[in-house]
């Protein structure tokens, strides 16, 4: 008993140390300026500029709850990127706390080990697109609400769980899958029959779809993605991208960039798609047959299926869905490993050593990735060096260099972009502008894509 008390006294100290180290890992990016997509949302989005604008545009607003957070920030004067990043930090911390609580409740991990697992999740560099880039807030807010909903279900707070799931839908449309799942789990807790479980899921699906369809922003988004060129090819690539991105989380954690190249063909694509299907089947089997895996397997499915298997996206492989899906993946690994480790004499010590080693391995990668976001030129140069066919990294790099007055370097970057896509009129126009500025000795002012 005395040993347990002594061990418990270390938990607050460990919590403080973990929080400080995670904060220190991301600290270089806190003062970073707005990045790429941030110039659309929140910086350039009308509904994000004030509460009155948000209310006026509510019927046309995509992700109204997320836009409400932007509008609230604008209304209190927090319009700079560092000021807005404060809320992202709080949401990120909330995800860590909720993940720790779920690990204790479901995987039965001791508090200190649960905190270490959550800290490993938090220090992974994949989160840069979610935490540092303000446009990534929908993923962060939706994940936080989904984790809260799962924890409330476990504590038999069914009504609050459904409210949290509905709010997650308003934060990001892909949370519809979790709203349906939450409704079925809630009905199961109430002991309803199998037929009524299906009815609960259908009702939640219908209500959620109705809410989404009532927004002209959602309708426009779905319509544009389905009608754009190559939509169905991209959808197939998204299925393949799930396996690729999940593998990268563990084998190439620092490889996620704003623009990622992914165009497998033939047998390579088929193998990746089949592996994705196998992952889906495995998650369903775990959810149906093993109670301790159920919540995390379902959370993983609800996070990845809508973003990789339903609606075509312009970028088939992006960091944000994997930033969220890493949480249930680590939790599933914990559910599998802990019963086995708990039987070993020093199983807890071994687990702690592995987690600390993983944390220390990821820490410098995250510091390095966070530092890139302080300088958009460095960020896009890194992205351009990691791709061989993507045009946007080189175009943005060239444009930023031109704005800084480094015209020769800008010309070189845009020439490389034009070599990658000779048909790009936009790239050719930018290159001509830079060449004209070189002749005249002035720096053109253009925005990045």
DRENGU-708977 format. One record per residue (C-alpha): residue in three letters; residue number from 1; x, y, z. Coordinates in steps of 0.2 Angstrom, whole numbers. Example, Ala and Ser with C-alpha at 12.3 -4.5 7.8 and 13.67 -1.06 7.14 Angstrom:
{rec 'ALA'; 1; {62; -22; 39}}
{rec 'SER'; 2; {68; -5; 36}}
END
This chain:
{rec 'UNK'; 1; {0; 0; 0}}
{rec 'UNK'; 2; {14; 12; 4}}
{rec 'UNK'; 3; {23; 7; -12}}
{rec 'UNK'; 4; {7; 12; -22}}
{rec 'UNK'; 5; {5; 29; -12}}
{rec 'UNK'; 6; {24; 32; -16}}
{rec 'UNK'; 7; {21; 28; -35}}
{rec 'UNK'; 8; {5; 38; -35}}
{rec 'UNK'; 9; {14; 54; -29}}
{rec 'UNK'; 10; {25; 53; -44}}
{rec 'UNK'; 11; {10; 55; -56}}
{rec 'UNK'; 12; {8; 74; -54}}
{rec 'UNK'; 13; {26; 77; -56}}
{rec 'UNK'; 14; {26; 66; -72}}
{rec 'UNK'; 15; {11; 75; -78}}
{rec 'UNK'; 16; {20; 92; -76}}
{rec 'UNK'; 17; {36; 85; -84}}
{rec 'UNK'; 18; {27; 78; -99}}
{rec 'UNK'; 19; {17; 94; -102}}
{rec 'UNK'; 20; {32; 105; -101}}
{rec 'UNK'; 21; {42; 93; -113}}
{rec 'UNK'; 22; {27; 93; -126}}
{rec 'UNK'; 23; {26; 111; -125}}
{rec 'UNK'; 24; {44; 114; -127}}
{rec 'UNK'; 25; {44; 102; -143}}
{rec 'UNK'; 26; {31; 113; -151}}
{rec 'UNK'; 27; {37; 130; -144}}
{rec 'UNK'; 28; {47; 136; -160}}
{rec 'UNK'; 29; {30; 136; -170}}
{rec 'UNK'; 30; {20; 147; -157}}
{rec 'UNK'; 31; {25; 163; -165}}
{rec 'UNK'; 32; {24; 157; -183}}
{rec 'UNK'; 33; {14; 168; -195}}
{rec 'UNK'; 34; {-2; 162; -205}}
{rec 'UNK'; 35; {2; 147; -216}}
{rec 'UNK'; 36; {-5; 142; -234}}
{rec 'UNK'; 37; {-23; 137; -230}}
{rec 'UNK'; 38; {-24; 149; -216}}
{rec 'UNK'; 39; {-26; 163; -228}}
{rec 'UNK'; 40; {-43; 155; -233}}
{rec 'UNK'; 41; {-49; 151; -216}}
{rec 'UNK'; 42; {-48; 159; -204}}
{rec 'UNK'; 43; {-39; 175; -211}}
{rec 'UNK'; 44; {-50; 177; -227}}
{rec 'UNK'; 45; {-66; 169; -222}}
{rec 'UNK'; 46; {-80; 181; -219}}
{rec 'UNK'; 47; {-89; 171; -206}}
{rec 'UNK'; 48; {-73; 170; -196}}
{rec 'UNK'; 49; {-71; 189; -194}}
{rec 'UNK'; 50; {-85; 193; -181}}
{rec 'UNK'; 51; {-100; 185; -172}}
{rec 'UNK'; 52; {-112; 196; -182}}
{rec 'UNK'; 53; {-104; 190; -198}}
{rec 'UNK'; 54; {-104; 172; -192}}
{rec 'UNK'; 55; {-123; 173; -188}}
{rec 'UNK'; 56; {-127; 181; -205}}
{rec 'UNK'; 57; {-118; 168; -215}}
{rec 'UNK'; 58; {-123; 153; -204}}
{rec 'UNK'; 59; {-134; 145; -217}}
{rec 'UNK'; 60; {-119; 145; -229}}
{rec 'UNK'; 61; {-105; 141; -217}}
{rec 'UNK'; 62; {-95; 125; -218}}
{rec 'UNK'; 63; {-91; 119; -201}}
{rec 'UNK'; 64; {-101; 131; -191}}
{rec 'UNK'; 65; {-94; 127; -174}}
{rec 'UNK'; 66; {-76; 129; -179}}
{rec 'UNK'; 67; {-80; 145; -188}}
{rec 'UNK'; 68; {-88; 151; -172}}
{rec 'UNK'; 69; {-72; 149; -162}}
{rec 'UNK'; 70; {-63; 159; -176}}
{rec 'UNK'; 71; {-77; 173; -174}}
{rec 'UNK'; 72; {-75; 173; -156}}
{rec 'UNK'; 73; {-57; 176; -157}}
{rec 'UNK'; 74; {-59; 190; -169}}
{rec 'UNK'; 75; {-72; 198; -158}}
{rec 'UNK'; 76; {-60; 199; -144}}
{rec 'UNK'; 77; {-46; 205; -154}}
{rec 'UNK'; 78; {-36; 189; -156}}
{rec 'UNK'; 79; {-34; 190; -174}}
{rec 'UNK'; 80; {-15; 186; -176}}
{rec 'UNK'; 81; {-9; 168; -179}}
{rec 'UNK'; 82; {0; 167; -162}}
{rec 'UNK'; 83; {-15; 173; -153}}
{rec 'UNK'; 84; {-27; 161; -162}}
{rec 'UNK'; 85; {-14; 147; -158}}
{rec 'UNK'; 86; {-18; 148; -140}}
{rec 'UNK'; 87; {-35; 140; -142}}
{rec 'UNK'; 88; {-27; 126; -153}}
{rec 'UNK'; 89; {-15; 123; -139}}
{rec 'UNK'; 90; {-29; 121; -126}}
{rec 'UNK'; 91; {-39; 110; -138}}
{rec 'UNK'; 92; {-23; 99; -140}}
{rec 'UNK'; 93; {-20; 98; -122}}
{rec 'UNK'; 94; {-38; 93; -120}}
{rec 'UNK'; 95; {-36; 79; -132}}
{rec 'UNK'; 96; {-21; 73; -122}}
{rec 'UNK'; 97; {-31; 73; -106}}
{rec 'UNK'; 98; {-46; 64; -114}}
{rec 'UNK'; 99; {-34; 51; -122}}
{rec 'UNK'; 100; {-26; 48; -105}}
{rec 'UNK'; 101; {-43; 45; -97}}
{rec 'UNK'; 102; {-49; 33; -110}}
{rec 'UNK'; 103; {-33; 23; -109}}
{rec 'UNK'; 104; {-36; 21; -90}}
{rec 'UNK'; 105; {-54; 17; -92}}
{rec 'UNK'; 106; {-53; 5; -107}}
{rec 'UNK'; 107; {-35; -2; -108}}
{rec 'UNK'; 108; {-34; -2; -89}}
{rec 'UNK'; 109; {-17; 7; -90}}
{rec 'UNK'; 110; {-10; 14; -74}}
{rec 'UNK'; 111; {-11; 33; -74}}
{rec 'UNK'; 112; {8; 36; -77}}
{rec 'UNK'; 113; {8; 24; -92}}
{rec 'UNK'; 114; {-8; 31; -99}}
{rec 'UNK'; 115; {0; 48; -98}}
{rec 'UNK'; 116; {16; 42; -107}}
{rec 'UNK'; 117; {6; 35; -121}}
{rec 'UNK'; 118; {-4; 51; -123}}
{rec 'UNK'; 119; {12; 61; -122}}
{rec 'UNK'; 120; {20; 51; -136}}
{rec 'UNK'; 121; {4; 55; -146}}
{rec 'UNK'; 122; {6; 73; -143}}
{rec 'UNK'; 123; {25; 74; -147}}
{rec 'UNK'; 124; {23; 66; -164}}
{rec 'UNK'; 125; {27; 78; -178}}
{rec 'UNK'; 126; {12; 74; -189}}
{rec 'UNK'; 127; {2; 86; -178}}
{rec 'UNK'; 128; {10; 101; -186}}
{rec 'UNK'; 129; {-4; 103; -199}}
{rec 'UNK'; 130; {-17; 102; -185}}
{rec 'UNK'; 131; {-9; 112; -171}}
{rec 'UNK'; 132; {2; 125; -180}}
{rec 'UNK'; 133; {-8; 128; -195}}
{rec 'UNK'; 134; {-24; 137; -190}}
{rec 'UNK'; 135; {-34; 129; -204}}
{rec 'UNK'; 136; {-31; 112; -195}}
{rec 'UNK'; 137; {-42; 117; -181}}
{rec 'UNK'; 138; {-58; 108; -187}}
{rec 'UNK'; 139; {-48; 91; -185}}
{rec 'UNK'; 140; {-42; 96; -168}}
{rec 'UNK'; 141; {-59; 102; -162}}
{rec 'UNK'; 142; {-68; 87; -169}}
{rec 'UNK'; 143; {-56; 75; -162}}
{rec 'UNK'; 144; {-57; 83; -144}}
{rec 'UNK'; 145; {-76; 81; -145}}
{rec 'UNK'; 146; {-76; 64; -151}}
{rec 'UNK'; 147; {-64; 58; -137}}
{rec 'UNK'; 148; {-75; 67; -125}}
{rec 'UNK'; 149; {-91; 58; -132}}
{rec 'UNK'; 150; {-82; 41; -130}}
{rec 'UNK'; 151; {-77; 45; -112}}
{rec 'UNK'; 152; {-95; 51; -108}}
{rec 'UNK'; 153; {-102; 35; -116}}
{rec 'UNK'; 154; {-90; 24; -105}}
{rec 'UNK'; 155; {-97; 34; -90}}
{rec 'UNK'; 156; {-115; 31; -95}}
{rec 'UNK'; 157; {-118; 49; -98}}
{rec 'UNK'; 158; {-128; 45; -114}}
{rec 'UNK'; 159; {-136; 62; -117}}
{rec 'UNK'; 160; {-120; 72; -115}}
{rec 'UNK'; 161; {-111; 59; -126}}
{rec 'UNK'; 162; {-123; 62; -140}}
{rec 'UNK'; 163; {-122; 81; -138}}
{rec 'UNK'; 164; {-103; 80; -139}}
{rec 'UNK'; 165; {-105; 69; -155}}
{rec 'UNK'; 166; {-117; 81; -163}}
{rec 'UNK'; 167; {-105; 96; -159}}
{rec 'UNK'; 168; {-91; 86; -167}}
{rec 'UNK'; 169; {-101; 85; -183}}
{rec 'UNK'; 170; {-103; 104; -182}}
{rec 'UNK'; 171; {-84; 106; -180}}
{rec 'UNK'; 172; {-81; 94; -195}}
{rec 'UNK'; 173; {-93; 85; -207}}
{rec 'UNK'; 174; {-83; 69; -206}}
{rec 'UNK'; 175; {-89; 66; -188}}
{rec 'UNK'; 176; {-105; 60; -195}}
{rec 'UNK'; 177; {-98; 43; -194}}
{rec 'UNK'; 178; {-95; 45; -176}}
{rec 'UNK'; 179; {-112; 52; -172}}
{rec 'UNK'; 180; {-120; 37; -180}}
{rec 'UNK'; 181; {-109; 25; -170}}
{rec 'UNK'; 182; {-112; 35; -154}}
{rec 'UNK'; 183; {-131; 33; -156}}
{rec 'UNK'; 184; {-129; 14; -159}}
{rec 'UNK'; 185; {-118; 12; -144}}
{rec 'UNK'; 186; {-129; 23; -133}}
{rec 'UNK'; 187; {-144; 13; -138}}
{rec 'UNK'; 188; {-135; -3; -134}}
{rec 'UNK'; 189; {-131; 3; -117}}
{rec 'UNK'; 190; {-150; 6; -115}}
{rec 'UNK'; 191; {-152; -13; -119}}
{rec 'UNK'; 192; {-163; -11; -134}}
{rec 'UNK'; 193; {-165; -25; -147}}
{rec 'UNK'; 194; {-155; -27; -163}}
{rec 'UNK'; 195; {-168; -20; -174}}
{rec 'UNK'; 196; {-169; -4; -164}}
{rec 'UNK'; 197; {-150; -3; -164}}
{rec 'UNK'; 198; {-151; -1; -183}}
{rec 'UNK'; 199; {-165; 11; -181}}
{rec 'UNK'; 200; {-155; 22; -169}}
{rec 'UNK'; 201; {-141; 22; -182}}
{rec 'UNK'; 202; {-152; 26; -197}}
{rec 'UNK'; 203; {-160; 40; -187}}
{rec 'UNK'; 204; {-144; 48; -182}}
{rec 'UNK'; 205; {-137; 46; -200}}
{rec 'UNK'; 206; {-153; 55; -207}}
{rec 'UNK'; 207; {-153; 69; -194}}
{rec 'UNK'; 208; {-134; 72; -196}}
{rec 'UNK'; 209; {-135; 71; -215}}
{rec 'UNK'; 210; {-150; 83; -215}}
{rec 'UNK'; 211; {-140; 96; -204}}
{rec 'UNK'; 212; {-125; 95; -216}}
{rec 'UNK'; 213; {-136; 96; -232}}
{rec 'UNK'; 214; {-144; 112; -225}}
{rec 'UNK'; 215; {-128; 121; -227}}
{rec 'UNK'; 216; {-125; 127; -244}}
{rec 'UNK'; 217; {-106; 127; -240}}
{rec 'UNK'; 218; {-107; 108; -238}}
{rec 'UNK'; 219; {-117; 105; -253}}
{rec 'UNK'; 220; {-105; 116; -263}}
{rec 'UNK'; 221; {-90; 106; -257}}
{rec 'UNK'; 222; {-97; 89; -261}}
{rec 'UNK'; 223; {-103; 95; -278}}
{rec 'UNK'; 224; {-86; 102; -283}}
{rec 'UNK'; 225; {-76; 87; -277}}
{rec 'UNK'; 226; {-88; 75; -286}}
{rec 'UNK'; 227; {-88; 85; -302}}
{rec 'UNK'; 228; {-69; 89; -303}}
{rec 'UNK'; 229; {-58; 81; -315}}
{rec 'UNK'; 230; {-51; 64; -310}}
{rec 'UNK'; 231; {-62; 63; -294}}
{rec 'UNK'; 232; {-64; 44; -295}}
{rec 'UNK'; 233; {-46; 41; -298}}
{rec 'UNK'; 234; {-42; 52; -283}}
{rec 'UNK'; 235; {-55; 42; -273}}
{rec 'UNK'; 236; {-45; 26; -277}}
{rec 'UNK'; 237; {-29; 34; -272}}
{rec 'UNK'; 238; {-37; 39; -255}}
{rec 'UNK'; 239; {-40; 21; -251}}
{rec 'UNK'; 240; {-22; 17; -255}}
{rec 'UNK'; 241; {-16; 32; -245}}
{rec 'UNK'; 242; {-24; 26; -229}}
{rec 'UNK'; 243; {-11; 12; -228}}
{rec 'UNK'; 244; {3; 22; -234}}
{rec 'UNK'; 245; {0; 36; -222}}
{rec 'UNK'; 246; {-3; 24; -207}}
{rec 'UNK'; 247; {13; 16; -211}}
{rec 'UNK'; 248; {22; 33; -212}}
{rec 'UNK'; 249; {16; 37; -194}}
{rec 'UNK'; 250; {28; 23; -187}}
{rec 'UNK'; 251; {41; 22; -200}}
{rec 'UNK'; 252; {43; 40; -207}}
{rec 'UNK'; 253; {36; 51; -193}}
{rec 'UNK'; 254; {44; 67; -200}}
{rec 'UNK'; 255; {39; 64; -218}}
{rec 'UNK'; 256; {22; 73; -217}}
{rec 'UNK'; 257; {23; 90; -226}}
{rec 'UNK'; 258; {10; 103; -233}}
{rec 'UNK'; 259; {11; 95; -250}}
{rec 'UNK'; 260; {14; 76; -251}}
{rec 'UNK'; 261; {17; 66; -267}}
{rec 'UNK'; 262; {7; 50; -269}}
{rec 'UNK'; 263; {2; 42; -285}}
{rec 'UNK'; 264; {5; 23; -285}}
{rec 'UNK'; 265; {-1; 14; -300}}
{rec 'UNK'; 266; {-5; -4; -305}}
{rec 'UNK'; 267; {0; -18; -293}}
{rec 'UNK'; 268; {7; -6; -280}}
{rec 'UNK'; 269; {-10; 3; -279}}
{rec 'UNK'; 270; {-20; -13; -279}}
{rec 'UNK'; 271; {-9; -20; -264}}
{rec 'UNK'; 272; {-11; -4; -254}}
{rec 'UNK'; 273; {-30; -4; -257}}
{rec 'UNK'; 274; {-32; -22; -252}}
{rec 'UNK'; 275; {-22; -18; -237}}
{rec 'UNK'; 276; {-34; -4; -232}}
{rec 'UNK'; 277; {-48; -16; -234}}
{rec 'UNK'; 278; {-39; -28; -223}}
{rec 'UNK'; 279; {-37; -14; -210}}
{rec 'UNK'; 280; {-55; -10; -211}}
{rec 'UNK'; 281; {-60; -28; -208}}
{rec 'UNK'; 282; {-48; -31; -194}}
{rec 'UNK'; 283; {-55; -15; -185}}
{rec 'UNK'; 284; {-73; -21; -187}}
{rec 'UNK'; 285; {-68; -39; -180}}
{rec 'UNK'; 286; {-60; -31; -165}}
{rec 'UNK'; 287; {-75; -20; -162}}
{rec 'UNK'; 288; {-87; -34; -163}}
{rec 'UNK'; 289; {-78; -48; -154}}
{rec 'UNK'; 290; {-67; -40; -141}}
{rec 'UNK'; 291; {-75; -27; -129}}
{rec 'UNK'; 292; {-59; -20; -124}}
{rec 'UNK'; 293; {-54; -15; -142}}
{rec 'UNK'; 294; {-72; -9; -146}}
{rec 'UNK'; 295; {-71; 10; -143}}
{rec 'UNK'; 296; {-54; 13; -150}}
{rec 'UNK'; 297; {-57; 2; -166}}
{rec 'UNK'; 298; {-73; 11; -169}}
{rec 'UNK'; 299; {-65; 28; -166}}
{rec 'UNK'; 300; {-52; 24; -179}}
{rec 'UNK'; 301; {-64; 18; -192}}
{rec 'UNK'; 302; {-75; 34; -189}}
{rec 'UNK'; 303; {-59; 45; -191}}
{rec 'UNK'; 304; {-52; 37; -207}}
{rec 'UNK'; 305; {-67; 30; -217}}
{rec 'UNK'; 306; {-75; 47; -221}}
{rec 'UNK'; 307; {-58; 56; -225}}
{rec 'UNK'; 308; {-52; 41; -236}}
{rec 'UNK'; 309; {-66; 31; -243}}
{rec 'UNK'; 310; {-81; 42; -246}}
{rec 'UNK'; 311; {-79; 59; -255}}
{rec 'UNK'; 312; {-64; 62; -266}}
{rec 'UNK'; 313; {-52; 75; -260}}
{rec 'UNK'; 314; {-40; 86; -270}}
{rec 'UNK'; 315; {-25; 80; -259}}
{rec 'UNK'; 316; {-26; 62; -257}}
{rec 'UNK'; 317; {-13; 60; -244}}
{rec 'UNK'; 318; {-13; 74; -230}}
{rec 'UNK'; 319; {-7; 74; -212}}
{rec 'UNK'; 320; {-22; 80; -203}}
{rec 'UNK'; 321; {-33; 63; -204}}
{rec 'UNK'; 322; {-17; 54; -198}}
{rec 'UNK'; 323; {-14; 66; -184}}
{rec 'UNK'; 324; {-31; 61; -177}}
{rec 'UNK'; 325; {-31; 43; -181}}
{rec 'UNK'; 326; {-14; 40; -172}}
{rec 'UNK'; 327; {-23; 42; -155}}
{rec 'UNK'; 328; {-34; 27; -157}}
{rec 'UNK'; 329; {-20; 17; -165}}
{rec 'UNK'; 330; {-9; 20; -150}}
{rec 'UNK'; 331; {-24; 16; -139}}
{rec 'UNK'; 332; {-27; -1; -148}}
{rec 'UNK'; 333; {-8; -5; -146}}
{rec 'UNK'; 334; {-10; -2; -127}}
{rec 'UNK'; 335; {-25; -13; -126}}
{rec 'UNK'; 336; {-16; -27; -134}}
{rec 'UNK'; 337; {0; -25; -125}}
{rec 'UNK'; 338; {-4; -21; -107}}
{rec 'UNK'; 339; {-13; -37; -102}}
{rec 'UNK'; 340; {3; -46; -107}}
{rec 'UNK'; 341; {15; -34; -99}}
{rec 'UNK'; 342; {5; -33; -83}}
{rec 'UNK'; 343; {9; -52; -80}}
{rec 'UNK'; 344; {27; -49; -81}}
{rec 'UNK'; 345; {37; -45; -66}}
{rec 'UNK'; 346; {44; -29; -73}}
{rec 'UNK'; 347; {32; -27; -87}}
{rec 'UNK'; 348; {27; -9; -82}}
{rec 'UNK'; 349; {45; -4; -82}}
{rec 'UNK'; 350; {48; -11; -99}}
{rec 'UNK'; 351; {33; -2; -106}}
{rec 'UNK'; 352; {39; 14; -98}}
{rec 'UNK'; 353; {56; 12; -106}}
{rec 'UNK'; 354; {49; 9; -123}}
{rec 'UNK'; 355; {37; 24; -121}}
{rec 'UNK'; 356; {51; 36; -115}}
{rec 'UNK'; 357; {62; 30; -129}}
{rec 'UNK'; 358; {48; 34; -142}}
{rec 'UNK'; 359; {46; 51; -134}}
{rec 'UNK'; 360; {64; 55; -135}}
{rec 'UNK'; 361; {65; 49; -153}}
{rec 'UNK'; 362; {51; 60; -159}}
{rec 'UNK'; 363; {55; 75; -149}}
{rec 'UNK'; 364; {69; 82; -160}}
{rec 'UNK'; 365; {59; 78; -175}}
{rec 'UNK'; 366; {45; 89; -169}}
{rec 'UNK'; 367; {56; 103; -163}}
{rec 'UNK'; 368; {63; 103; -181}}
{rec 'UNK'; 369; {46; 102; -189}}
{rec 'UNK'; 370; {39; 116; -178}}
{rec 'UNK'; 371; {54; 128; -182}}
{rec 'UNK'; 372; {51; 126; -201}}
{rec 'UNK'; 373; {34; 135; -198}}
{rec 'UNK'; 374; {42; 151; -192}}
{rec 'UNK'; 375; {48; 154; -210}}
{rec 'UNK'; 376; {36; 150; -224}}
{rec 'UNK'; 377; {51; 150; -237}}
{rec 'UNK'; 378; {60; 136; -226}}
{rec 'UNK'; 379; {43; 127; -225}}
{rec 'UNK'; 380; {40; 127; -244}}
{rec 'UNK'; 381; {58; 123; -248}}
{rec 'UNK'; 382; {57; 108; -237}}
{rec 'UNK'; 383; {41; 103; -246}}
{rec 'UNK'; 384; {48; 105; -263}}
{rec 'UNK'; 385; {64; 95; -259}}
{rec 'UNK'; 386; {53; 80; -253}}
{rec 'UNK'; 387; {43; 80; -269}}
{rec 'UNK'; 388; {47; 76; -287}}
{rec 'UNK'; 389; {32; 80; -297}}
{rec 'UNK'; 390; {21; 92; -286}}
{rec 'UNK'; 391; {20; 110; -293}}
{rec 'UNK'; 392; {13; 120; -278}}
{rec 'UNK'; 393; {28; 119; -267}}
{rec 'UNK'; 394; {39; 126; -280}}
{rec 'UNK'; 395; {27; 139; -285}}
{rec 'UNK'; 396; {24; 145; -267}}
{rec 'UNK'; 397; {43; 145; -264}}
{rec 'UNK'; 398; {46; 155; -279}}
{rec 'UNK'; 399; {32; 167; -275}}
{rec 'UNK'; 400; {38; 170; -257}}
{rec 'UNK'; 401; {56; 172; -263}}
{rec 'UNK'; 402; {51; 185; -276}}
{rec 'UNK'; 403; {41; 195; -262}}
{rec 'UNK'; 404; {57; 195; -252}}
{rec 'UNK'; 405; {67; 202; -266}}
{rec 'UNK'; 406; {77; 186; -270}}
{rec 'UNK'; 407; {72; 186; -288}}
{rec 'UNK'; 408; {85; 175; -295}}
{rec 'UNK'; 409; {81; 161; -283}}
{rec 'UNK'; 410; {63; 164; -286}}
{rec 'UNK'; 411; {66; 162; -305}}
{rec 'UNK'; 412; {75; 146; -302}}
{rec 'UNK'; 413; {61; 139; -292}}
{rec 'UNK'; 414; {47; 144; -304}}
{rec 'UNK'; 415; {57; 137; -319}}
{rec 'UNK'; 416; {58; 120; -309}}
{rec 'UNK'; 417; {39; 121; -306}}
{rec 'UNK'; 418; {36; 124; -325}}
{rec 'UNK'; 419; {47; 109; -329}}
{rec 'UNK'; 420; {36; 98; -318}}
{rec 'UNK'; 421; {20; 105; -326}}
{rec 'UNK'; 422; {24; 114; -343}}
{rec 'UNK'; 423; {5; 116; -346}}
{rec 'UNK'; 424; {3; 127; -330}}
{rec 'UNK'; 425; {-3; 144; -335}}
{rec 'UNK'; 426; {-2; 151; -318}}
{rec 'UNK'; 427; {16; 146; -316}}
{rec 'UNK'; 428; {21; 153; -332}}
{rec 'UNK'; 429; {13; 170; -328}}
{rec 'UNK'; 430; {22; 171; -311}}
{rec 'UNK'; 431; {38; 166; -319}}
{rec 'UNK'; 432; {36; 180; -332}}
{rec 'UNK'; 433; {32; 192; -318}}
{rec 'UNK'; 434; {48; 188; -309}}
{rec 'UNK'; 435; {58; 190; -325}}
{rec 'UNK'; 436; {50; 207; -329}}
{rec 'UNK'; 437; {54; 212; -311}}
{rec 'UNK'; 438; {72; 206; -313}}
{rec 'UNK'; 439; {74; 217; -329}}
{rec 'UNK'; 440; {66; 232; -320}}
{rec 'UNK'; 441; {74; 229; -303}}
{rec 'UNK'; 442; {58; 228; -292}}
{rec 'UNK'; 443; {51; 214; -282}}
{rec 'UNK'; 444; {33; 208; -287}}
{rec 'UNK'; 445; {20; 206; -273}}
{rec 'UNK'; 446; {10; 190; -275}}
{rec 'UNK'; 447; {2; 178; -263}}
{rec 'UNK'; 448; {5; 160; -262}}
{rec 'UNK'; 449; {-8; 147; -267}}
END
